[in-house]
């Protein structure tokens, strides 16, 4: 089950920056996503500082952001990136998804959250969804997280 709020437009190619501190996971994501014609892995970063620096130098459609990283975590990096380029969308991913972390990422500006270890097709769908301006929450997120995120989204700005 995917929670989705839609804002529809289509994008031919999605330029993605992969931000992941573990080389093996970053390489695996890159290899598994390269088979999709509509996804271009346009950059890689091993921490939040590198991600922020990369966004200053290049336009990406989506940043696939690890949440727990040394130096600058995903929440801090998301805030900095959204300040640099509000148009770039953030899809967070992590092995550990508790309601506070999910809320922190959404509050920082992330459009979606996916649990690490999903299949490449789920990652591709999540990237496409977020690139189209739609909120994506992984099936692994517990119902309480949905309620907390929904409550946040319903609050007046």
N, C-alpha and C positions, 0 to 999 in steps of 0.2 A: 504494500500500500504506500503510495506516495502522496504527500500533502502538496497541493499545487494551487497557487494564485496566479492567474494568467494575465499576461500583457503580451499580445502577439505581434511579432514581426519575425521575419526569417533572415537568417544569415547564411551565406554560402559556405564560407570557411571560418572556423573558429580558431583564433590565435590564442594559444594557451601558454602560460608560464607555470611550470611545475615547481612548487616550493616544498622541499622535503629534505630533512637533515640526514636521513639514512640513504646512502648511495644505492644500495640494493633495491630499495623501494622506489626511489626516483627513477632508476634505470628500468625497473620492471614496468612502472607506469608508462614511461616513454615508449618502450617497446610494444606494450599492449595497446596503446592508443594510436600508434602510427598506422595501424591497419585501417583506420577510418578515414575515408576521403575528405570528410568535412572538418577534420581536426588537424591543426598544424601545431606541433610542439615548437613554439617560437623561442623558448628560453627555459633555463633551469636555474634554480637557486637553492642553496643548502641551508639558509636561515633567513630570518626576517630582514636583516640588514641588506643582504644581497637582493632580496625581492624588491625592496623599496628602491634600491639603486637601479635595478633593471627596469622598473616601471618609469623611472625618470628618463631613461634612455630610449624606451620603445613603447609603442602602443600595443596593448594586449586586449583581447575581448574578455577573457576569463583568467583569473589566477586561481590555480588549484593549490590551496594553502593548508599546509600541515598546521595543526594547532599547537602542539607541544614541541618547541624547538629551543635550543640554547641561543644565547645572545639577545635575540628579539623574538618573542613568541608570536603565534598567529594572530592573536587579538591585537597586539600592538602594531604588528605589520599591516593588518587590515585597516586600522584607523589611519595609519600614515599613508597607505596607498590610496584610500578613498579621498584623503585631503589633496593628494597630488593629482589624481585623475578620478573624479567621481563616476565617470562613465564605465570604468572597468568593473566587471562583476567578480565576486569572490565566491568560490566553492570551497568550503573548508572540508578537511578530512582528518580523521583520527581513529585510533583503535578504541579509545575511551571516550564515550559520549554521554556525559551526564547533563542534566537539565541546566545547571549553572553555566557550564562551558558552552553549550549550544546557545543559550540566551546571550552570553557575552559576545559570541561571534556574530549573531544576528544584530545585536545592539551596535557592534563595531561597524556593521555594513555588509556582512556576508549575505549573499542571496540564497545559499544552500549549504547543507551539511550532509556528508556521506561517510559511512563507516569504512575504514580501510579494510581491504580484503574482498570487497565486492568484485564481481566479474567486470571485465573490460566493457561489456555492453551496458552495464549499469552506470559505470563511470561516463561512458560516451553519452548516454541519455541524460545524466545529471548535468554534464557540461553544456549540452544543447539546451536543456531546460533553462539553466541559469543564464546562458548567453542570450536567450530570448526574453530575459527580464522576468522570468517566473521563479517563484520560490520552490526549492527542492529540498525535502527532508528525507533522509534514508529510512527505509523500512525498519531498521534496527532501533530507531529512536523510540523510547518507551512513551506510552500514552500521556504520561505526566509532562513530558517535554512538549508534546503537541499543545497541551492545554496552556502551558506557560508561554510558549511562543505565540499562540493565538491571542492570549490576553494582552501581550505586548503589542501585537499588530493592531488590535482594536482600540488601543489608547489614542486619544487625539494628539496630534503633533504639537 
